[in-house]
Amino acid sequence: MSTKSKLISSKVIAESGIAFGTSGARGLVTQFTSDVCAAFTVAFIAGMKRNFSFNQVAIAIDNRPSSHAMAMACAGALQQLDIEVVYYGVVPTPALAYVAQEDAIPAIMVTGSHIPFDRNGLKFYRPDGEISKADEQAIITEQVEFTELCDLPELTASNRAAEVYITRYTSLFDTPWLTGKRIGIYEHSSAGRDLYYRIFENLGAKVIALERSDKFVPIDTEAVSAEDTLKAIQWSKEHNLDAIFSTDGDGDRPLMSDENGNWLRGDILGLLSAVALNIEALSVPVSCNTAIELSNKFTHVERTKIGSPYVIAEFANLAEKFKSVAGFEANGGFLLGSDVRLNGQLLKALPTRDAVLPAIMLLAAAGDGVISTLVNALPQRFTHSDRIQNFATDKSHRIIAKGKIAPVNLLAQLGFDNLEIKSVDETDGLRITLADELIVHLRPSGNAPELRCYAEAGSYTQAYDCVVRSLKNIQEI
């Protein structure tokens, strides 16, 4: 009879090749073996035990083919620690985060968000919210001994997280104020596809389900495909819709259209939602649209590196000076940094990315009117972004490092003839503002081997052309 091996978490993690990105640990499915999942789990718990008292941990998953087995491995590791597993099955990440926050217990979400299905990831939540960059470093370096996993436990899902999440939003309103509105829900393989219609129907809307998929669909809300752009316009005409709502794979980043099926950029959605919530101070990544400041709707706007941990890290500072605090990202995820009151009801803080709150607030702001009217009333700054996939991260770093030394030379290589630079921002990657207010921003993805390019200009065509030209020329450098 063979004896099970004893393993050390830091060694297993180091040898796995998996790293923390802008949101969670990400890697190839083949790298997330049972023992690697266990190593991350026991290391996470060791850190949490130093600061919190708990005997339960919540786990949920997205619809990726590999997610269930990874959840079983995490559960197996928790069993070794005599910790009870509360399993919520397939639910949106913010639903798991919220119910765990209410119960004051840690949580693990098995998801790769929007990245292709041959990859996956783990997101970790403290009892008081998302883990910090310091927590991530602690997980990697913890030296916790555990036993290799052989038999994985069966998991029985509770529907409580889904129900608590639905009630969080439906309880804010005492009338079906969306009566007469037609909302399309692009379901694809989103983790929240079985509960979104319940929220919108409860609020009075007529919901039309669109394109559910049995295969995992890697929707990236920050780089919407040409196919999904056309689909939304066609759906809007065909079904006479007031809006289309969708999310990325794990339901923490929204994709929302206006009444014509035009997808809103995530930061424009966040801006309109924050205004509707009467938010005083914002924390947003450097890549967000400058219409935020130009709108003059907020007392203070703090710009951060890209990634929800950086946005959240600013909340504590802002909360000392302002009553209502929130953040959002260019990908649309909205983070509520303080409790707020809506219709006389208390909406508790949820300092992690959420897709439902900004969608509801946009519809509330539109009222009997249309969404495009709200968008058109904002300062007219337009953004576009895209990425080169399977682009080595070290290659991205080399290009950006050269650009920091000689930004004019990089711009020339990217095909720009207006080389008068107004400012250079190195908060995250390289963000160059030209004299004519055109902004071009390059940075390596924190989640996958991709180089991202963001542009902002006075017209969408100009922003789009800037990104297309830049990425084309980068591939030739």
PEMOBEL-V542207 format. One record per backbone hydrogen bond with DSSP energy under -1.0 kcal/mol. CO is the residue of the C=O (numbers start at 0). NH is the residue of the N-H. Records with the same first field share a line. If there is no record, write none. Layout:
BEGIN
CO = NH + NH
END
This chain:
BEGIN
4 = 147
6 = 145
7 = 11
8 = 12
9 = 13
10 = 14
18 = 25
23 = 20
24 = 121
25 = 18
26 = 119
27 = 30 + 31
30 = 32
32 = 36
33 = 37
34 = 38
35 = 39
36 = 40
37 = 41
38 = 42
39 = 43
40 = 44
41 = 45
42 = 46
43 = 47
44 = 48
47 = 50 + 51
54 = 83
56 = 85
57 = 107
58 = 87
59 = 109
60 = 90
63 = 66
65 = 69
66 = 70
67 = 71
68 = 72
69 = 73
70 = 74
71 = 75
72 = 76
73 = 77
74 = 78
75 = 79
77 = 82
78 = 81
83 = 56
85 = 58
86 = 157
88 = 60
91 = 95
92 = 96
93 = 97
94 = 98
95 = 99
96 = 100
97 = 101
98 = 102
99 = 104
105 = 57
106 = 124
107 = 59
108 = 122
109 = 61
111 = 114
115 = 118
117 = 28
119 = 26
120 = 110
121 = 24
122 = 108
123 = 130
124 = 106
125 = 128
128 = 125
131 = 135
132 = 136
133 = 137
134 = 138
135 = 139
136 = 140
137 = 141
143 = 8
145 = 6
158 = 162
159 = 163
160 = 164
161 = 165
162 = 166
163 = 167
165 = 169
166 = 170
168 = 171
169 = 172
174 = 176
175 = 178
177 = 180
180 = 205
181 = 241 + 242
182 = 207
183 = 244
184 = 186 + 209
186 = 189
187 = 212
189 = 192
191 = 194 + 195
194 = 198
195 = 199
196 = 200
197 = 201
198 = 202
199 = 204
200 = 203
202 = 177
205 = 182
207 = 184
209 = 186
210 = 187
216 = 218
219 = 222
224 = 228
225 = 229
226 = 230
227 = 231
228 = 232
229 = 233
230 = 234
231 = 235
232 = 236
233 = 237
234 = 238
235 = 240
242 = 183
243 = 256
244 = 185
245 = 254
247 = 250
248 = 190
249 = 92
252 = 247
254 = 245
255 = 263
257 = 260
261 = 257
264 = 268
265 = 269
266 = 270
267 = 271
268 = 272
269 = 273
270 = 274
271 = 275
272 = 276
273 = 278
274 = 277
279 = 298 + 299
280 = 325
281 = 301
283 = 303
284 = 287
288 = 291
289 = 293
290 = 294
292 = 295
299 = 281
301 = 283
303 = 285
306 = 309 + 310
307 = 311
308 = 312
311 = 314
313 = 317
314 = 318
317 = 320 + 321
323 = 279 + 280
324 = 336
325 = 282
326 = 334
328 = 331
332 = 328
333 = 353
334 = 326
335 = 349
339 = 346
341 = 344
344 = 341
346 = 339
349 = 335 + 351
353 = 333
355 = 359
356 = 360
357 = 361
358 = 362
359 = 363
360 = 364
361 = 365
362 = 366
365 = 368
370 = 374
371 = 375
372 = 376
374 = 377
378 = 380
381 = 456
383 = 454
385 = 452
387 = 450
391 = 395
392 = 396
393 = 397
394 = 398
395 = 399
396 = 400
397 = 401
398 = 402
399 = 403
400 = 404
401 = 405
405 = 409
406 = 410
407 = 411
408 = 412
409 = 413
410 = 415
411 = 414
416 = 418
419 = 434
422 = 432
424 = 430
429 = 441
430 = 424
431 = 439
432 = 421 + 422
433 = 436
437 = 433
438 = 455
439 = 431
440 = 453
441 = 429
442 = 451
447 = 449
448 = 390
449 = 444
450 = 387
451 = 442
452 = 385
453 = 440
454 = 383
455 = 438
456 = 381
458 = 462
459 = 463
460 = 464
461 = 465
462 = 466
463 = 467
464 = 468
465 = 469
466 = 470
467 = 471
468 = 472
469 = 473
470 = 474
END
